[in-house]
Amino acid sequence: MPFALLAQKQETLETPTPKGNAGLFLIPSDTFNQKRFYASVGAGIGLYSAFSVGLWQAWYKGTDLSKFHTFNDWNEWQQVDKVGHLYTAYNYSRWAYQGAKWNGMNRRSAAWTSAGVGVLLQTTTEVMDGYAEKWGFSWGDMTFNVLGSAMFLSQELAWDEQKITMKVSSNPQKYPDLTFMGVGHSGTVNIHDRTQSLFGTSFAEKFIKDYNAQVNWLSFNIKAFAPTSKAPDWLNIAVGYGAGNMVAGHGYQWTDKNGLKFATNPIELPRYRQYFLSTDIELSRLPIKGRLWRTLLYGIHHIKFPGPALEYNSLGQLKMHWLFW
């Protein structure tokens, strides 16, 4: 990644930014802009440092640490977390690409550099996992990190646009009033206590951690694939994947922080997978001329726009959601 940046810098260092762009801060530069390059490098280092420190404070502080080790978590959370890694790496790369183009990097260099940024940020998380005793470096997670960045890179190189985008939605869950029994002891735990300890209590925590609420989407732009169609430029068709009734990483039994085992009843709370078909709005393709508004909309393009959705799940149920968040 640094070599691509330096090569681009050396190739175009002496080429000035066109005067038409000089005073318009939000417009990407047509040629390499030295001031923007150094500003981006400084901002990137600062954001990466803040990301790393914040991640450590939020997820790892207070946890037991160990020597670096790997961990096979493929069977956990019905693979919702794996699709989440795909989504995150893809969008990290897409955001980084906008920064690289703002600097005036050429398309290929910007695409490769941005894909590298996506992998770097996700690898940081995996390395931290590797030192956490109850987790570990996951090759499964790492595979989906690379696939997410590759999804961005391949589209940019092949089509010079993102015809397929990755988005996320989180539908707040209302858990039934259930009590789970202890395994080998007489203790009990309520589902609300269990889910709060797993997924947190604030909206932000639940949005990130509650895999029962989270759906990741592949959103296909109709006009991009069918240019002669009468569909609006911003209209997408999205397919989503989620899962439900998960109160443990896998199976129906878990051990709490005190070493006590508990179990759910698979008849009362059966785990299942969900598959969705829905409409979506691609905010980055809306016909909005104001650069500031377009930039603000781009910042939330990764969130699936609420709309009607058809759900089929592994319990054999077919459901229609008139407004799925």
N, C-alpha and C positions, 0 to 999 in steps of 0.2 A: 504493500500500500504506500509507504513513504516514497518508494522509488518512482511510482507512477506520478506522484505529486511533484517530485523534484524534476523529473523528465519534462513534465508539462511546463513547469516554471522556467526551466532553461530554454525551452523551445520558443516561448512567447514572452519572455521577460521584458523585451524592449518594445513590444507592440502596445501602444496606448489603447485604452478603452475609448470607443467612439464617443464624441462629444454629446450625442443625443442621450447617452446613458449616464453621463457624468453626475447629474444631480438627482437621479431617480434611484434611490437606495434599494428598492425592492426588485428592480428589474435585473435579471441575469445579464452578466457582461458578455458581449459578443467575442471578446478576446481576453486573454489573461490579464487580470488586474492584480498587481503586486500588493497594494494596500489591503484589498479584500482577502488575498491569500494569507497574509500574516495575521489579519484579524480572525480569519476562520481557524487557523492553526491554534491561535491562543484560546479562542472560544471553545474549540474542540477539546483541547487539553483540560480546560477548566470544567467543561461539562462531563468529560469522561471521569475526571477525579471526583466530581460531585456525585456522579452516578455510582461509582465504585464505593465511596464512603456511605452514601445513602442506602445502597443495597446491603452493605455489611450491617449497618445499624438496624435496618428493618427486618432482615431475615436471619442473620447469623450471630449477632451480639447476644451473649448469654447462653448460646448453645455449646455443647461439648465438642471440643476440637480433637482431631487425631492426625495421624500421618496421612499424606495424600493417598487416596485409594479410589478404586472404581466401584460402581454399583449398578446392577442390572435392574432397572425399574420399568422395563417394557410393559409389564402386566398391570401397572398401577393406573388408577383413575380412568380406566376404559380408553386409554390413549388420548384423552382430551388434552392433557398437558403436552403431549408430543405435537399435536396440531397447533397448540398455542406457541410452541417454539418456532414452528414454521411461520406463523403469523408475525411474531415479534421480529425475527430476523429479516423477513421480507420488508416490513415497514421501517425498521432501522435503516435498511439499505435505500429505501425510497426517499426517506427524509435526507439522508446524507447526500444523495444525488442532487437534490435541489441546492444544497450548499455548494457542492462542487461546480454546478453550472453557474451559480451566482458568482463564483470566482472567475469564470470564463474558461474553465477547462473544456477541452474538446469532448465530444460525446463518449467515445470509447474509453478514454482515460477516466472520465467522471464515473462511468458505469462500473468499471473494474475497481476503482478506488472505493466507491460506495458499497459494493458487495463485500469488500474487505472490512469496511467499518462495521457492517452488520455482523459478520462472523466474529470480529474482535470483541464487540460488546457482549455477545452471547457467550463467547469462550470465557470471558471474565467471570460470568455467573457460574459456568461449569467448574472452573478452577476453584472458586470459593466452595462450591458443593463438595469438591474433592477433599477438602480439609474438615468438613463437618461430619462428626461421627455418625449421625443418624441418616445421612445422605451419602453422597459420593459422586465422583465424576461419572456422568452417564454418557456412554457412547450412543445410546438411542437419542438422547436430547441433542447431542452434538451433530448427529446425522441430520436431524430435522432443522437444526440451525443452518447448516450448509445448504440444505435443500431450499430453505426460505430465501437466502441470499441469491442462490442460483436461479430461483424462479424470477426474481427481479432482473438479474443480469441477462438471462437468456431472452426475455421479452424486449429489453432495451436494445440489445444487439441485433435481434432478429427483426423487430418491428419499429424501433425508435419510439415506442409508447408502451404503456401498460394496459393491455386489453383485458387482462384478468387481474383483479386486485384482491388482496386479503383483508377482511374486516372482522370485527368482533362485536358481539352484543352480549348483554348480561340481563337476564330476566330474573328479578328478585324472587327468591323461593319462599314459599310458606310451608314450613315443615309440619307434619302431623304431630299431635301430642302423644309421643311414644316414650316408653321407658325401656332402656336396655339392661339386660341382666348380666351380672358378673359370671365369669367362667372360673369355677373352682372357689368362689367366695360368694358371700351374700350381698355384696354391694350392688348398687344400681346407678344409672346415669340417665338423665333426660336428654332427648335428642337436641333440645335447644342449647343445653350446656355443651354438648359434644360439638355441634356445628359452630358455635361461637368460638370454642377453643381451636377449631380447625381453620375457620374462614374469617375470624375477626367479627367486629361489631359495626364498624363504620362502613359507609357506602364504598369508599375507595378500597378498603381491605376486601370486602365481599366481591367487588368488581374484578379484582385480580385473582383472589384465592378460591372463590366458590366455583368449583368445576361443575357443580350441579346447575348453576345458573348460566354458565358461560357457553356460548355457541360461536364457533369460528366459521367464517364464510369464505367461499370462493365466489367473487362477484364478476360476472361476465358482461362487458359492455356490448349491447346489441348492435349499435351503429358501427363499432369497430370491426365486428365480424361480418356484418351485413351492411355495407356502406349505402346500398340502394334502398334499404328499408325505410319506411316512414316513421320509424321509432325516433323519439327525441334523442339528441346526442347524449343526454345524461341518464337515460333509462338503462338499468341493468337487470339481469336475471341472476339470482344468487342461490347457491346450494350450501347448506350448512350442516355441521356435525356437532352433536353434544351428547350428554349422558345424564342420567338421573339416579337418585336414591343412593348416592355414594357417601358413606360416613366413615370409610376407611380406604386406604390406598388400593387394596385389592381384597376380594372376598368379603366376609361378614364379621370378621373378628379383628380386634386391635388391642394393643397394650398402651395404657396411659402412662403419664410421666412418673407415676408412683410404682410402676411395674405390675399393676393390676390389669387383668384381661377382661374384656367385655365383648359381647356379640349381639348383632341384630338378628331379627327373625326374617329370613329371606322370603317368607310368605307375606308378612306384613309390609316389608320394605324391599322388594326385589330390585336389584340393579338392572339398568337397561340402557340401550343406546338409542339415540335420536338422529333422524335424518330429515332435513328441511328443504323445501323449495319455496322461494319468496321473490318478491320484487325488491329493487334497491335503487337508490339515487346516487350517482357518482358525482359528488359535490365538486370535484376538480374540473368537471365538464359542463357545469352550469354556465349559461351565457352572461356572466358578470364581468363588466369591464374594469371596475375599480381594482387596482393592483392590491390595495390593502385588504379589501374584502376577499379577494381570491386567495391571498396568502393565509388569512384567518380560516377560511373554509378548508384549505389544504391541510391545515393543522389538525383537523378533525375528520379527514376523509377516511381514516382507518376504522371508524365506527359505523356499523351497519345502520342504515336509515330504517326506522320502524315502518312496518308495512304488513300486509296480509301474508300468511305463511301456511303451507301445508306440511304437516308433520307425520312421519311414519316412524314407529319405534319398534324395538325388538320384543316388546310384549304383544305385538300383533295389532296395535292400535293405530288407527288413522284419524288424525285430528285436524280441524281447520281453525287457525288462529286469525281472527279478523284484524288484529293489530298486535303483532309480535315485536316486543322491544328487544 
